Amino acid sequence: MSDSLKQQLAGYLTQSGLSSVSVIAPLTQGLSNQNYYVRGLHGSKAEESEWVLRVNSWASSQICDRDSEVDAWRSASDASLAPRMVYVSADKQFYLSEFIAQENDHSWNELISANGAHPMTNTQECWPGAEQQLLQLLNGLKQLPTPKNVIGVEKQWQIYNARLIQMQQKLLSQPSDSHPSIAAWLQQFDNLFAQTGAIAVMLDSLDKCLVNLQFSHRDLNPYNILVVQDKLNCIDFEYACSSHPLCDLASVIASHSLSSKQRHWLIANYIRQQRNLNRHAVHAVPAAVDLYWVFAVCWALQMAFDNIALTGNSGNSGSSGNNSQQLSSGEQASNYLDCASQYQQLIASCS
């Protein structure tokens, strides 16, 4: 165990009620929040157990409703679809939840992929039966209580649209050489908004098949899914809300390496069991997948902007996170822009 890491996170550990910590180690070093594996004592269990400490990043907190996130996480946990939360800080800056161990040689994140609305034919099944497990998860989530946080796809685009235009105006008012990422950000912004007409068509297609909104996780990529025995759980409810019933299906199709047979089976069976969609739903799936990547571009641009702004506010390119292992703000901004570029290429109308 790193003494420096334990010392650095001591405040979080103490406040969350952890004691006698014997192991602490980074779980992920992603583009967003920081997660740590912790072994120690907590009042919710009689013996030493394993936990996940998540420290939320400043940038992601600018675009996430933390209260809604916690409510959605607890709702899913009550239905045995997510790990149990045992502590949430008053300011929602960090959480403590149960750790669910995964098999090292066979974890769900092996299915990570990036697929457009019309992926190439694939006969290989990386995980036989994955489609049945995913359907069970999707059907479980759709039955959860509808969150108070209501964000349909049209509203989500309007929110992103307004935010990004404000960000563009702020960056245009700065000297282009004041930050190395400004020019790249503005180019990615122009690329996205050149697709405004195509995005309107996507939204119209989704509107035509909608009956009712429902619980939507909105980011069911393989890194946010855990295997618990033969059942799937999900984590990271930052963007969960009441939204379009095709959002979660689209995120699975866009981010999972499934064979064509598995993909078609999942789409057909999810729609067949959907009371919140009408007969137009099957024809709207490509639009839902495209819109998933549109929103991914919007997310990446917002995260990049916040790191550009943070660099400027601090007067240097120091760490934007809560620990020394996180990349500098300038490096983070560059990484987010790389993501935006990759996501742009997955939108069918951009090709």
C-alpha positions in Angstrom: 0.0 0.0 0.0 1.3 3.4 -0.9 1.7 5.5 2.2 1.6 8.7 0.2 -1.7 7.7 -1.4 -3.1 6.7 2.0 -2.0 10.1 3.4 -3.4 11.9 0.4 -6.8 10.3 0.7 -6.9 10.2 4.6 -9.6 12.8 4.8 -11.9 10.8 2.5 -11.2 7.6 4.3 -11.9 9.0 7.7 -15.0 10.9 6.7 -16.6 7.9 5.0 -16.1 5.8 8.2 -13.3 3.6 7.0 -10.7 2.4 9.6 -7.9 -0.1 9.8 -7.2 0.3 6.1 -4.8 -2.4 5.0 -4.9 -1.9 1.2 -5.5 1.1 -1.0 -4.8 1.2 -4.7 -6.0 3.1 -7.8 -8.7 1.1 -9.7 -8.9 3.3 -12.8 -7.1 6.3 -14.2 -9.8 7.3 -16.7 -10.7 10.7 -18.2 -13.3 11.5 -15.5 -13.6 10.5 -11.8 -10.9 8.7 -9.8 -11.7 5.3 -8.3 -9.8 3.5 -5.6 -9.9 0.0 -4.2 -9.8 0.0 -0.4 -9.7 -2.9 2.1 -10.7 -2.0 5.6 -13.3 -1.8 8.3 -16.6 0.0 7.9 -19.5 0.2 10.3 -21.9 -1.4 7.8 -20.1 -4.7 8.1 -18.7 -6.7 11.0 -15.4 -7.7 9.4 -12.8 -6.3 7.1 -14.3 -5.9 3.6 -13.5 -4.5 0.1 -14.8 -1.1 -1.0 -14.6 1.4 -3.8 -13.8 5.0 -3.0 -14.8 7.3 -5.8 -13.6 10.9 -5.9 -15.6 13.0 -8.4 -13.6 15.2 -10.8 -14.3 18.9 -10.9 -14.9 18.9 -14.6 -17.5 16.1 -14.6 -19.3 17.8 -11.7 -19.9 20.8 -13.9 -22.2 18.8 -16.2 -23.6 16.2 -13.8 -26.5 16.5 -11.3 -25.0 14.7 -8.4 -28.2 14.5 -6.4 -29.9 12.8 -9.3 -26.9 10.5 -9.7 -27.1 9.3 -6.1 -30.9 8.8 -6.3 -30.5 6.7 -9.5 -27.7 4.7 -8.0 -29.6 3.9 -4.9 -32.7 3.0 -6.9 -30.7 0.5 -9.0 -29.0 -0.9 -5.9 -32.3 -1.5 -4.2 -33.2 -3.6 -7.3 -29.9 -5.5 -7.1 -28.7 -3.9 -10.3 -25.8 -1.9 -8.8 -23.3 -2.2 -5.9 -24.6 -0.8 -2.6 -23.6 2.7 -1.6 -22.5 3.0 2.0 -21.5 6.7 2.2 -22.1 9.8 0.2 -20.4 13.0 1.3 -22.6 16.0 2.0 -21.2 17.9 -0.9 -21.4 14.8 -3.2 -17.6 15.1 -3.8 -17.0 11.5 -3.0 -18.8 8.2 -2.5 -18.0 4.8 -0.9 -19.6 1.7 -2.3 -19.1 -2.1 -2.0 -16.4 -3.6 -4.3 -17.5 -6.4 -6.6 -14.6 -8.5 -7.6 -14.3 -9.5 -11.3 -12.5 -12.4 -12.9 -9.1 -11.2 -14.1 -9.1 -13.4 -17.2 -12.7 -12.9 -18.2 -14.1 -9.5 -17.4 -17.0 -7.7 -19.1 -14.8 -4.8 -20.2 -13.2 -7.1 -22.8 -16.3 -6.4 -24.9 -15.4 -2.7 -25.2 -15.9 -1.5 -28.8 -16.9 1.6 -30.8 -19.6 0.9 -33.3 -21.5 3.3 -35.6 -25.1 2.9 -36.4 -24.4 0.5 -39.3 -21.5 -1.7 -38.0 -19.8 -4.2 -40.3 -21.0 -7.8 -40.2 -19.4 -9.7 -37.3 -19.8 -13.5 -36.9 -17.5 -13.8 -33.8 -19.1 -14.1 -30.4 -16.6 -12.8 -27.8 -19.0 -13.6 -25.0 -21.6 -16.3 -25.8 -24.9 -15.4 -24.1 -24.0 -11.7 -23.6 -27.1 -10.6 -25.4 -29.3 -12.5 -22.9 -27.5 -10.9 -20.0 -27.7 -7.5 -21.5 -31.4 -7.9 -22.1 -32.0 -8.8 -18.5 -30.1 -5.7 -17.4 -32.0 -3.4 -19.8 -35.3 -4.8 -18.8 -34.4 -4.5 -15.1 -33.4 -0.8 -15.5 -36.5 0.1 -17.4 -38.7 -1.1 -14.5 -37.0 1.2 -12.0 -39.0 4.2 -10.7 -38.9 7.1 -13.2 -36.3 9.6 -12.0 -37.5 13.1 -11.1 -34.7 14.4 -13.3 -36.4 14.4 -16.7 -34.2 14.9 -19.8 -35.5 13.7 -23.1 -33.2 13.5 -26.1 -34.5 16.8 -27.5 -34.0 18.6 -24.2 -30.5 17.1 -23.8 -29.5 18.4 -27.2 -30.9 21.8 -26.3 -28.9 21.8 -23.1 -25.7 20.7 -24.8 -26.3 23.1 -27.7 -26.7 26.1 -25.4 -23.7 25.2 -23.3 -21.4 24.7 -26.2 -22.3 27.9 -27.9 -21.5 29.8 -24.7 -18.2 28.0 -24.5 -17.4 28.8 -28.1 -18.1 32.5 -27.5 -15.8 32.5 -24.5 -13.0 30.8 -26.4 -13.4 33.1 -29.4 -12.9 36.1 -27.1 -9.5 34.8 -26.0 -6.2 35.0 -28.0 -5.9 31.9 -30.1 -2.4 31.3 -28.6 -3.5 31.6 -25.0 -4.0 27.8 -24.8 -2.7 25.2 -27.2 -6.1 23.4 -27.3 -8.4 26.4 -28.2 -8.0 26.1 -32.0 -8.6 22.3 -31.9 -11.7 22.8 -29.7 -13.2 25.4 -32.1 -12.6 23.1 -35.0 -14.4 20.2 -33.3 -17.2 22.5 -32.4 -17.6 23.6 -36.1 -17.5 19.9 -37.2 -20.3 19.1 -34.8 -22.6 22.0 -35.6 -22.2 21.4 -39.3 -24.3 18.3 -38.5 -27.2 20.3 -37.0 -29.6 19.3 -39.8 -28.8 15.6 -39.5 -29.2 15.8 -35.7 -32.7 17.3 -36.2 -33.5 14.2 -38.3 -32.2 11.9 -35.6 -34.3 13.6 -33.0 -37.4 13.5 -35.2 -36.9 9.7 -35.7 -36.7 9.2 -32.0 -39.8 11.3 -31.3 -41.9 9.3 -33.7 -41.3 6.0 -31.8 -41.7 7.4 -28.3 -44.7 6.5 -26.1 -43.2 7.2 -22.6 -39.9 8.2 -21.0 -38.3 5.7 -18.6 -35.4 5.2 -16.3 -32.3 5.6 -18.5 -28.7 5.0 -17.4 -27.4 6.5 -20.7 -23.9 5.1 -20.6 -24.0 1.4 -20.5 -20.5 0.8 -21.9 -18.6 -2.3 -20.8 -16.5 -0.4 -18.3 -19.7 0.5 -16.5 -21.0 -3.1 -16.2 -20.0 -5.7 -13.7 -20.7 -9.4 -13.7 -22.3 -10.6 -10.5 -22.5 -14.4 -10.7 -24.5 -14.8 -13.9 -26.2 -11.4 -13.7 -25.1 -7.9 -14.7 -24.8 -4.9 -12.5 -24.0 -1.3 -13.6 -22.1 1.6 -12.1 -21.6 5.3 -12.8 -25.0 6.8 -12.8 -23.8 10.4 -13.6 -26.1 10.8 -16.5 -29.1 8.7 -15.4 -32.4 10.4 -15.8 -35.9 9.9 -17.2 -35.2 9.7 -20.9 -35.9 7.9 -24.2 -36.3 4.1 -24.0 -33.8 3.7 -26.8 -31.0 5.5 -25.0 -29.7 2.5 -23.1 -30.1 0.1 -26.0 -28.2 2.5 -28.2 -25.3 2.8 -25.7 -25.0 -1.0 -25.5 -25.1 -1.4 -29.3 -22.6 1.5 -29.7 -20.1 0.3 -27.2 -20.2 -3.5 -27.1 -18.4 -6.0 -29.3 -21.4 -8.3 -30.2 -21.8 -10.5 -33.2 -24.3 -9.4 -35.8 -26.6 -12.3 -34.6 -26.3 -11.2 -31.0 -26.9 -7.5 -31.9 -30.1 -8.3 -34.0 -31.4 -10.6 -31.3 -30.9 -8.0 -28.6 -32.6 -5.2 -30.6 -35.6 -7.4 -31.6 -36.2 -8.7 -28.1 -35.7 -5.4 -26.3 -38.2 -3.7 -28.6 -40.6 -6.6 -28.5 -40.9 -6.2 -24.7 -41.2 -2.4 -24.7 -44.4 -0.7 -23.8 -42.8 2.7 -24.0 -42.1 2.4 -27.7 -44.3 2.0 -30.7 -43.9 0.2 -34.1 -41.5 2.8 -35.4 -38.9 1.9 -32.8 -36.9 -0.6 -34.9 -36.3 1.9 -37.6 -35.2 4.5 -35.0 -32.3 2.4 -33.6 -29.7 3.7 -36.0 -30.7 7.3 -35.1 -30.4 6.5 -31.4 -26.9 5.1 -31.9 -25.8 8.2 -33.9 -27.3 10.4 -31.2 -25.3 8.5 -28.6 -22.1 9.5 -30.4 -23.4 13.1 -30.9 -23.9 13.4 -27.2 -20.5 11.8 -26.6 -18.9 14.5 -28.7 -20.8 17.1 -26.7 -19.6 15.6 -23.4 -16.0 15.5 -24.6 -16.1 19.2 -25.7 -17.5 20.3 -22.4 -14.9 18.4 -20.4 -12.2 19.8 -22.7 -13.5 23.3 -22.2 -13.6 23.0 -18.4 -10.0 21.8 -18.4 -8.9 24.7 -20.7 -10.7 27.1 -18.3 -9.2 25.5 -15.3 -5.7 25.9 -16.8 -6.4 29.5 -17.5 -7.8 30.2 -14.0 -4.9 28.5 -12.3 -2.3 30.3 -14.4 -0.6 27.0 -15.2 -1.3 23.5 -16.4 -1.3 21.9 -12.9 -3.5 19.0 -11.9 -7.2 19.5 -12.2 -8.1 16.5 -10.0 -7.8 15.4 -6.4 -4.6 13.4 -6.7 -1.2 13.8 -8.2 -1.7 10.8 -10.5 -4.3 12.7 -12.6 -3.1 14.3 -15.8 -2.6 18.0 -16.0 -5.5 20.2 -17.1 -3.7 20.8 -20.5 -3.1 17.1 -21.1 -6.7 16.3 -20.1 -8.1 18.9 -22.5 -6.0 17.3 -25.3 -7.3 13.8 -24.4 -10.9 14.9 -24.4 -10.5 16.6 -27.8 -8.9 13.3 -29.2 -12.0 11.6 -27.9 -14.3 14.1 -29.6 -12.5 13.5 -32.9 -12.9 9.8 -32.6 -16.6 10.1 -31.7 -17.2 12.4 -34.6 -16.1 9.7 -37.0 -18.7 7.3 -35.6 -21.6 9.5 -36.5 -22.9 8.2 -39.8 -23.7 11.6 -41.2 -20.2 12.8 -40.7 -18.7 10.1 -42.9 
